[in-house]
Amino acid sequence: MIKIIEYKEYNGAENMRIDYELLESSIKTGEKTPILRLYGWSPKCVSLGRNQNIKTVNEAFCSENKIDIVRRITGGRGLLHDDELTYSFICPMDFLQNGNFITVSYKEISSAIILGFKSIGINLDFGSENKVNTKYNYCMSLSTGADINYQNKKIIGSAQFRSQGYILQHGSILFTYNPKLLKNIFNEEINTEQITCIQEINGSITRKDIEQALKTGFINYY
């Protein structure tokens, strides 16, 4: 059984607070039931990885354009949360088959997402095992063998945090993206040949469709 928290939009600070408090509550109570939370962001928000330098984003541009900036408890590079759906999944490490291993557990959780997308006719898979170029500030520009791709283009960026025997994994599913806006935020050219989004794959798919796909995937996988 999985506890599902239905989609709702919050600002960046609230979204990060809710994820953290759900994790802390699970740890405190010894909760065995995994939690799947679906959410959005209002207003637009940049989330920085746990140890990412704030100088990797253009703070002045974000301020001028009313784009919030928050820091995640998870690692990785920065993300712009705009036209997307975000998921978070919290569970005890021993709920997973290989919860002690970061990459394997990351792929296991992501496999539930891949299963869900199959239910709406989108076949996703994992990225290549090629050496990762870490020069980028924008998360979606980096792809590893554990990231979720569509036809060799990254579509979902996820990250993990672990504490006291529990895992929090959350990730961003792009509906659309704006390369010019991303360039202004992250101070770098965005290689659109490496990234895709729901709109490019099938413009008729709605956020509700993705919500249902994720719920279907996690319920059936676990």
Contacts in CASP RR format, 6 or more apart in sequence:
PFRMAT RR
TARGET T0000
AUTHOR 0000-0000-0000
METHOD contacts of the structure
MODEL  1
MIKIIEYKEYNGAENMRIDYELLESSIKTGEKTPILRLYGWSPKCVSLGR
NQNIKTVNEAFCSENKIDIVRRITGGRGLLHDDELTYSFICPMDFLQNGN
FITVSYKEISSAIILGFKSIGINLDFGSENKVNTKYNYCMSLSTGADINY
QNKKIIGSAQFRSQGYILQHGSILFTYNPKLLKNIFNEEINTEQITCIQE
INGSITRKDIEQALKTGFINYY
1 33 0 8 1.000
2 33 0 8 1.000
2 34 0 8 1.000
2 35 0 8 1.000
2 36 0 8 1.000
2 218 0 8 1.000
2 219 0 8 1.000
2 222 0 8 1.000
3 33 0 8 1.000
3 34 0 8 1.000
3 35 0 8 1.000
3 36 0 8 1.000
4 35 0 8 1.000
4 36 0 8 1.000
4 37 0 8 1.000
4 38 0 8 1.000
4 215 0 8 1.000
4 218 0 8 1.000
5 22 0 8 1.000
5 35 0 8 1.000
5 36 0 8 1.000
5 37 0 8 1.000
5 38 0 8 1.000
5 39 0 8 1.000
6 38 0 8 1.000
6 211 0 8 1.000
7 38 0 8 1.000
7 39 0 8 1.000
7 40 0 8 1.000
7 85 0 8 1.000
7 207 0 8 1.000
7 211 0 8 1.000
8 39 0 8 1.000
8 40 0 8 1.000
9 39 0 8 1.000
9 40 0 8 1.000
9 41 0 8 1.000
9 42 0 8 1.000
10 18 0 8 1.000
10 39 0 8 1.000
10 40 0 8 1.000
10 41 0 8 1.000
10 42 0 8 1.000
11 41 0 8 1.000
11 42 0 8 1.000
11 43 0 8 1.000
11 45 0 8 1.000
11 68 0 8 1.000
12 41 0 8 1.000
12 45 0 8 1.000
12 47 0 8 1.000
12 68 0 8 1.000
12 70 0 8 1.000
12 81 0 8 1.000
13 68 0 8 1.000
13 70 0 8 1.000
15 39 0 8 1.000
15 40 0 8 1.000
15 41 0 8 1.000
15 45 0 8 1.000
15 70 0 8 1.000
15 81 0 8 1.000
15 86 0 8 1.000
16 47 0 8 1.000
16 70 0 8 1.000
16 71 0 8 1.000
16 72 0 8 1.000
16 73 0 8 1.000
18 37 0 8 1.000
18 39 0 8 1.000
19 37 0 8 1.000
19 73 0 8 1.000
19 88 0 8 1.000
19 90 0 8 1.000
19 168 0 8 1.000
19 170 0 8 1.000
20 73 0 8 1.000
20 168 0 8 1.000
22 35 0 8 1.000
22 37 0 8 1.000
22 88 0 8 1.000
22 90 0 8 1.000
22 168 0 8 1.000
23 90 0 8 1.000
23 161 0 8 1.000
23 163 0 8 1.000
23 166 0 8 1.000
23 168 0 8 1.000
25 31 0 8 1.000
26 35 0 8 1.000
26 90 0 8 1.000
26 92 0 8 1.000
26 166 0 8 1.000
27 163 0 8 1.000
27 164 0 8 1.000
27 165 0 8 1.000
27 166 0 8 1.000
30 92 0 8 1.000
31 92 0 8 1.000
32 92 0 8 1.000
32 95 0 8 1.000
34 89 0 8 1.000
34 90 0 8 1.000
34 91 0 8 1.000
34 92 0 8 1.000
34 95 0 8 1.000
34 218 0 8 1.000
34 222 0 8 1.000
35 88 0 8 1.000
35 89 0 8 1.000
35 90 0 8 1.000
35 91 0 8 1.000
36 87 0 8 1.000
36 88 0 8 1.000
36 89 0 8 1.000
36 214 0 8 1.000
36 215 0 8 1.000
36 218 0 8 1.000
37 87 0 8 1.000
37 88 0 8 1.000
37 89 0 8 1.000
37 90 0 8 1.000
38 85 0 8 1.000
38 86 0 8 1.000
38 87 0 8 1.000
38 211 0 8 1.000
38 214 0 8 1.000
38 215 0 8 1.000
39 85 0 8 1.000
39 86 0 8 1.000
39 87 0 8 1.000
39 88 0 8 1.000
40 81 0 8 1.000
40 84 0 8 1.000
40 85 0 8 1.000
40 86 0 8 1.000
41 81 0 8 1.000
41 82 0 8 1.000
41 84 0 8 1.000
41 86 0 8 1.000
43 66 0 8 1.000
43 67 0 8 1.000
43 68 0 8 1.000
44 65 0 8 1.000
44 66 0 8 1.000
44 67 0 8 1.000
44 68 0 8 1.000
44 80 0 8 1.000
44 81 0 8 1.000
44 82 0 8 1.000
45 67 0 8 1.000
45 68 0 8 1.000
45 69 0 8 1.000
45 70 0 8 1.000
45 80 0 8 1.000
45 81 0 8 1.000
46 57 0 8 1.000
46 62 0 8 1.000
46 67 0 8 1.000
46 68 0 8 1.000
46 69 0 8 1.000
46 70 0 8 1.000
46 78 0 8 1.000
46 79 0 8 1.000
46 80 0 8 1.000
46 81 0 8 1.000
46 185 0 8 1.000
47 69 0 8 1.000
47 70 0 8 1.000
47 71 0 8 1.000
47 72 0 8 1.000
47 78 0 8 1.000
47 79 0 8 1.000
47 81 0 8 1.000
48 54 0 8 1.000
48 56 0 8 1.000
48 57 0 8 1.000
48 69 0 8 1.000
48 70 0 8 1.000
48 71 0 8 1.000
48 72 0 8 1.000
48 78 0 8 1.000
49 71 0 8 1.000
49 72 0 8 1.000
49 74 0 8 1.000
49 75 0 8 1.000
49 76 0 8 1.000
49 77 0 8 1.000
49 78 0 8 1.000
49 159 0 8 1.000
50 71 0 8 1.000
50 72 0 8 1.000
50 73 0 8 1.000
50 74 0 8 1.000
50 75 0 8 1.000
50 76 0 8 1.000
50 161 0 8 1.000
51 75 0 8 1.000
52 71 0 8 1.000
52 75 0 8 1.000
52 76 0 8 1.000
52 77 0 8 1.000
52 78 0 8 1.000
52 137 0 8 1.000
54 69 0 8 1.000
56 77 0 8 1.000
56 78 0 8 1.000
56 137 0 8 1.000
56 186 0 8 1.000
56 187 0 8 1.000
57 69 0 8 1.000
57 78 0 8 1.000
57 137 0 8 1.000
57 185 0 8 1.000
57 186 0 8 1.000
57 187 0 8 1.000
58 184 0 8 1.000
58 185 0 8 1.000
58 186 0 8 1.000
58 187 0 8 1.000
59 69 0 8 1.000
61 67 0 8 1.000
61 184 0 8 1.000
61 185 0 8 1.000
62 68 0 8 1.000
62 69 0 8 1.000
62 185 0 8 1.000
67 80 0 8 1.000
67 185 0 8 1.000
72 159 0 8 1.000
72 161 0 8 1.000
72 170 0 8 1.000
73 161 0 8 1.000
73 168 0 8 1.000
74 159 0 8 1.000
74 160 0 8 1.000
74 161 0 8 1.000
74 168 0 8 1.000
74 169 0 8 1.000
74 170 0 8 1.000
75 159 0 8 1.000
75 160 0 8 1.000
75 161 0 8 1.000
76 139 0 8 1.000
76 159 0 8 1.000
77 136 0 8 1.000
77 137 0 8 1.000
77 138 0 8 1.000
77 139 0 8 1.000
77 141 0 8 1.000
77 142 0 8 1.000
78 137 0 8 1.000
78 138 0 8 1.000
78 139 0 8 1.000
78 186 0 8 1.000
79 138 0 8 1.000
79 139 0 8 1.000
79 140 0 8 1.000
79 157 0 8 1.000
79 172 0 8 1.000
80 138 0 8 1.000
80 177 0 8 1.000
80 181 0 8 1.000
80 182 0 8 1.000
80 185 0 8 1.000
81 172 0 8 1.000
82 176 0 8 1.000
82 177 0 8 1.000
82 178 0 8 1.000
82 181 0 8 1.000
83 174 0 8 1.000
83 175 0 8 1.000
83 176 0 8 1.000
83 177 0 8 1.000
84 172 0 8 1.000
84 173 0 8 1.000
84 174 0 8 1.000
84 175 0 8 1.000
85 172 0 8 1.000
85 173 0 8 1.000
85 175 0 8 1.000
85 207 0 8 1.000
85 210 0 8 1.000
85 211 0 8 1.000
85 214 0 8 1.000
86 170 0 8 1.000
86 171 0 8 1.000
86 172 0 8 1.000
86 173 0 8 1.000
87 113 0 8 1.000
87 170 0 8 1.000
87 171 0 8 1.000
87 173 0 8 1.000
87 214 0 8 1.000
88 168 0 8 1.000
88 169 0 8 1.000
88 170 0 8 1.000
88 171 0 8 1.000
89 109 0 8 1.000
89 112 0 8 1.000
89 167 0 8 1.000
89 168 0 8 1.000
89 169 0 8 1.000
89 170 0 8 1.000
89 218 0 8 1.000
90 166 0 8 1.000
90 167 0 8 1.000
90 168 0 8 1.000
90 169 0 8 1.000
91 166 0 8 1.000
91 167 0 8 1.000
92 165 0 8 1.000
92 166 0 8 1.000
92 167 0 8 1.000
93 99 0 8 1.000
93 100 0 8 1.000
93 105 0 8 1.000
93 162 0 8 1.000
93 165 0 8 1.000
93 166 0 8 1.000
93 167 0 8 1.000
94 165 0 8 1.000
95 222 0 8 1.000
96 105 0 8 1.000
96 108 0 8 1.000
96 109 0 8 1.000
96 167 0 8 1.000
97 108 0 8 1.000
98 104 0 8 1.000
98 105 0 8 1.000
98 108 0 8 1.000
99 105 0 8 1.000
99 108 0 8 1.000
99 167 0 8 1.000
102 160 0 8 1.000
102 162 0 8 1.000
103 146 0 8 1.000
105 160 0 8 1.000
105 167 0 8 1.000
106 146 0 8 1.000
106 158 0 8 1.000
106 160 0 8 1.000
106 169 0 8 1.000
107 126 0 8 1.000
107 146 0 8 1.000
109 158 0 8 1.000
109 167 0 8 1.000
109 169 0 8 1.000
110 126 0 8 1.000
110 146 0 8 1.000
110 147 0 8 1.000
110 148 0 8 1.000
110 156 0 8 1.000
110 158 0 8 1.000
111 221 0 8 1.000
112 217 0 8 1.000
112 218 0 8 1.000
112 220 0 8 1.000
112 221 0 8 1.000
112 222 0 8 1.000
113 124 0 8 1.000
113 148 0 8 1.000
113 156 0 8 1.000
113 214 0 8 1.000
113 217 0 8 1.000
113 218 0 8 1.000
114 124 0 8 1.000
114 125 0 8 1.000
114 148 0 8 1.000
115 216 0 8 1.000
115 217 0 8 1.000
115 220 0 8 1.000
115 221 0 8 1.000
116 213 0 8 1.000
116 214 0 8 1.000
116 216 0 8 1.000
116 217 0 8 1.000
116 218 0 8 1.000
116 220 0 8 1.000
116 221 0 8 1.000
117 123 0 8 1.000
117 124 0 8 1.000
117 213 0 8 1.000
119 212 0 8 1.000
119 213 0 8 1.000
119 216 0 8 1.000
119 217 0 8 1.000
120 205 0 8 1.000
120 209 0 8 1.000
120 210 0 8 1.000
120 212 0 8 1.000
120 213 0 8 1.000
122 150 0 8 1.000
122 201 0 8 1.000
122 202 0 8 1.000
122 205 0 8 1.000
122 213 0 8 1.000
123 150 0 8 1.000
124 148 0 8 1.000
124 149 0 8 1.000
124 150 0 8 1.000
124 155 0 8 1.000
124 156 0 8 1.000
125 148 0 8 1.000
125 149 0 8 1.000
126 145 0 8 1.000
126 146 0 8 1.000
126 147 0 8 1.000
126 148 0 8 1.000
126 149 0 8 1.000
127 143 0 8 1.000
127 144 0 8 1.000
127 145 0 8 1.000
127 146 0 8 1.000
127 147 0 8 1.000
127 148 0 8 1.000
127 149 0 8 1.000
127 152 0 8 1.000
127 154 0 8 1.000
128 143 0 8 1.000
128 145 0 8 1.000
128 152 0 8 1.000
129 145 0 8 1.000
132 142 0 8 1.000
132 143 0 8 1.000
132 144 0 8 1.000
133 142 0 8 1.000
134 142 0 8 1.000
136 142 0 8 1.000
136 186 0 8 1.000
136 188 0 8 1.000
137 186 0 8 1.000
137 187 0 8 1.000
137 188 0 8 1.000
138 182 0 8 1.000
138 185 0 8 1.000
138 186 0 8 1.000
138 188 0 8 1.000
138 190 0 8 1.000
139 157 0 8 1.000
139 159 0 8 1.000
139 172 0 8 1.000
140 154 0 8 1.000
140 157 0 8 1.000
140 174 0 8 1.000
140 177 0 8 1.000
140 194 0 8 1.000
140 195 0 8 1.000
141 188 0 8 1.000
141 190 0 8 1.000
141 191 0 8 1.000
141 194 0 8 1.000
141 195 0 8 1.000
142 154 0 8 1.000
143 149 0 8 1.000
143 154 0 8 1.000
143 194 0 8 1.000
147 154 0 8 1.000
147 156 0 8 1.000
147 157 0 8 1.000
147 158 0 8 1.000
148 154 0 8 1.000
148 155 0 8 1.000
148 156 0 8 1.000
148 157 0 8 1.000
148 158 0 8 1.000
149 155 0 8 1.000
150 196 0 8 1.000
150 201 0 8 1.000
151 196 0 8 1.000
153 193 0 8 1.000
153 194 0 8 1.000
153 195 0 8 1.000
153 196 0 8 1.000
154 194 0 8 1.000
154 195 0 8 1.000
154 196 0 8 1.000
155 173 0 8 1.000
155 174 0 8 1.000
155 195 0 8 1.000
155 196 0 8 1.000
155 197 0 8 1.000
155 198 0 8 1.000
155 201 0 8 1.000
156 171 0 8 1.000
156 172 0 8 1.000
156 173 0 8 1.000
156 174 0 8 1.000
157 171 0 8 1.000
157 172 0 8 1.000
158 169 0 8 1.000
158 170 0 8 1.000
158 171 0 8 1.000
158 172 0 8 1.000
159 169 0 8 1.000
159 170 0 8 1.000
159 171 0 8 1.000
160 167 0 8 1.000
160 168 0 8 1.000
160 169 0 8 1.000
161 167 0 8 1.000
161 168 0 8 1.000
161 169 0 8 1.000
162 168 0 8 1.000
173 198 0 8 1.000
173 210 0 8 1.000
174 195 0 8 1.000
174 196 0 8 1.000
174 197 0 8 1.000
174 198 0 8 1.000
175 197 0 8 1.000
175 198 0 8 1.000
175 199 0 8 1.000
175 207 0 8 1.000
176 197 0 8 1.000
176 198 0 8 1.000
176 199 0 8 1.000
177 190 0 8 1.000
177 195 0 8 1.000
177 197 0 8 1.000
179 190 0 8 1.000
179 192 0 8 1.000
182 190 0 8 1.000
183 189 0 8 1.000
183 190 0 8 1.000
198 205 0 8 1.000
198 210 0 8 1.000
END
